């Protein structure tokens, strides 16, 4: 029965990942469609790159909503999930240890799982440059100014790159599950390589 439940959970997780990917790509697909780069050279042979965005009114409103949503939506979901997880675990512990007060158990659970709160805050702070660039994007005066936009663009990838460090490594449970997965993938790859050779 436990194996069957794990199979169902894995299927749901895979389905959620695909849906999340489609929603994320779909919510930003309008940007390359309406954004144009124009090269211009003036009398002093100074090259300028103009970034022109011409959104229709309804897409402009959608764009101004979607950028903050992509940053603060996951932040709020992570906080709510952490609170639910901690309160449910505290209730289970208080049912097992009736001699201890619930508030004490709750405080202990908050201390044990504080990384569940610090991680979303750190990820939001790291994602703020992307939101700022999205709202304050201006045209580049010259090709030399492109480094500022490039740095801001790459800073926006830091939160997704740090997910493993922020969420998996501090948690004993996730770390153990990750190690199990690595061993499982390694044995599967070795089996397939032996079948090929």
FIBAVEX-164509 format. One line per 2 residues: number of its first residue (from 1); their letters; for each residue x negated, y, z of C-alpha. Coordinates in steps of 0.2 Angstrom, whole numbers, padded with zeros to 4 digits, m for minus. Each point is the difference from the previous one (the first is absolute). Layout:
# FIBAVEX-164509
NUM	a	X Y Z | ...
This chain:
# FIBAVEX-164509
1	xx	0000 0000 0000 | m0014 0012 0004
3	xx	m0009 m0003 m0017 | 0017 0004 m0008
5	xx	0002 0016 0009 | m0018 0005 m0004
7	xx	0003 m0004 m0019 | 0015 0011 0001
9	xx	m0009 0014 0008 | m0014 m0001 m0012
11	xx	0012 0001 m0015 | 0008 0015 0008
13	xx	m0017 0009 0003 | m0005 m0003 m0018
15	xx	0017 0006 m0006 | m0002 0016 0010
17	xx	m0017 0003 m0006 | 0006 m0001 m0018
19	xx	0015 0012 0003 | m0011 0012 0010
21	xx	m0012 0001 m0015 | 0014 0003 m0012
23	xx	0007 0014 0010 | m0017 0008 0003
25	xx	m0004 0000 m0018 | 0017 0005 m0005
27	xx	0000 0015 0011 | m0015 0007 m0007
29	xx	0002 m0005 m0019 | 0007 0018 m0004
31	xx	m0016 0008 0004 | m0011 m0005 m0015
33	xx	0015 0002 m0011 | 0002 0019 0004
35	xx	m0018 0004 0004 | m0011 0007 m0014
37	xx	m0019 0005 m0001 | m0005 0014 m0012
39	xx	m0018 0004 m0004 | m0004 0018 m0004
41	xx	m0016 0008 m0004 | m0001 0019 0002
43	xx	m0012 0013 m0009 | m0014 m0003 0013
45	xx	0001 m0018 m0005 | 0006 m0004 0018
47	xx	0011 m0016 m0001 | 0016 0000 0010
49	xx	0012 m0015 0003 | 0018 0005 0003
51	xx	0011 m0012 0009 | 0018 0004 m0005
53	xx	0015 m0009 0008 | 0017 0004 m0006
55	xx	0013 m0010 0010 | 0018 0002 m0003
57	xx	0009 0007 0015 | 0007 m0017 0007
59	xx	m0017 m0009 m0002 | m0009 0015 0009
61	xx	0012 m0002 0015 | m0004 m0019 m0001
63	xx	m0018 0003 m0001 | 0000 0011 0015
65	xx	0009 m0013 0010 | m0009 m0015 m0005
67	xx	m0018 0005 0005 | 0004 0003 0018
69	xx	0011 m0015 0000 | m0014 m0012 m0005
71	xx	m0011 0007 0014 | 0013 0002 0014
73	xx	0012 m0015 m0004 | m0013 m0013 0004
75	xx	m0006 0009 0015 | 0018 0001 0007
77	xx	0003 m0019 m0004 | m0016 m0005 0008
79	xx	0004 0010 0016 | 0018 m0007 0001
81	xx	m0007 m0018 m0003 | m0013 0002 0013
83	xx	0013 0006 0013 | 0012 m0014 m0004
85	xx	m0014 m0013 0001 | m0006 0007 0017
87	xx	0017 0001 0007 | 0005 m0018 m0005
89	xx	m0016 m0007 0006 | 0002 0009 0017
91	xx	0018 m0007 0001 | m0007 m0017 m0003
93	xx	m0013 0002 0013 | 0012 0007 0013
95	xx	0011 m0015 m0002 | m0015 m0011 0003
97	xx	m0007 0010 0014 | 0015 0006 0010
99	xx	m0010 0005 0015 | m0008 0014 m0010
101	xx	0009 0016 m0004 | 0004 0003 m0018
103	xx	m0008 0017 m0001 | m0017 m0007 0006
105	xx	0001 m0014 m0014 | 0005 0014 m0013
107	xx	m0015 0010 0005 | m0011 m0015 m0001
109	xx	0006 m0004 m0018 | m0002 0018 m0005
111	xx	m0018 m0001 0006 | m0003 m0017 m0009
113	xx	0007 0006 m0017 | m0005 0018 0000
115	xx	m0009 m0003 m0017 | 0018 m0002 m0007
117	xx	0002 0019 0004 | m0017 0007 m0004
119	xx	m0001 m0009 m0017 | 0015 0009 m0008
121	xx	m0006 0017 0007 | m0017 m0002 m0007
123	xx	0007 m0006 m0017 | 0012 0016 m0001
125	xx	m0015 0011 0004 | m0010 m0008 m0014
127	xx	0014 0001 m0012 | 0004 0019 0003
129	xx	m0013 0006 m0013 | 0010 m0009 m0013
131	xx	0016 0009 0005 | m0009 0017 0001
133	xx	m0007 m0003 m0018 | 0017 m0005 m0006
135	xx	0007 0017 0006 | m0015 0011 m0003
137	xx	m0005 m0007 m0016 | m0006 0014 m0011
139	xx	m0009 0001 m0017 | m0019 m0002 0000
141	xx	m0009 0016 m0005 | m0014 m0011 m0007
143	xx	m0007 m0017 m0002 | m0011 0003 0015
145	xx	0016 0002 0012 | 0005 m0018 m0004
147	xx	m0011 m0007 0014 | 0013 0007 0013
149	xx	0014 m0008 m0008 | m0009 m0017 m0002
151	xx	m0006 0000 0018 | 0018 0004 0006
153	xx	0006 m0014 m0012 | m0012 m0013 0007
155	xx	0004 0005 0018 | 0018 m0005 m0003
157	xx	m0006 m0018 m0002 | m0008 m0001 0017
159	xx	0016 m0005 0009 | 0003 m0015 m0011
161	xx	m0018 m0005 0001 | 0000 0001 0019
163	xx	0016 m0010 0002 | m0011 m0016 0004
165	xx	m0011 0009 0012 | 0014 0009 0009
167	xx	0013 m0013 0001 | m0008 m0018 m0002
169	xx	m0017 0001 0010 | 0007 0008 0016
171	xx	0014 m0013 0002 | m0005 m0018 0006
173	xx	0015 m0008 m0009 | m0002 0008 m0017
175	xx	m0019 m0003 0001 | 0003 m0018 0003
177	xx	0013 m0002 m0014 | m0012 0009 m0012
179	xx	m0014 m0012 0004 | 0012 m0015 m0002
181	xx	0005 0008 m0017 | m0018 0002 m0005
183	xx	m0004 m0018 0004 | 0016 m0006 m0009
185	xx	m0005 0010 m0016 | m0018 m0006 0001
187	xx	0005 m0019 0000 | 0013 0003 m0014
189	xx	m0014 0008 m0011 | m0012 m0014 0004
191	xx	0013 m0013 m0004 | 0004 0008 m0017
193	xx	m0019 0002 m0004 | m0003 m0018 0004
195	xx	0015 m0005 m0012 | m0007 0011 m0014
197	x	m0018 m0007 0001
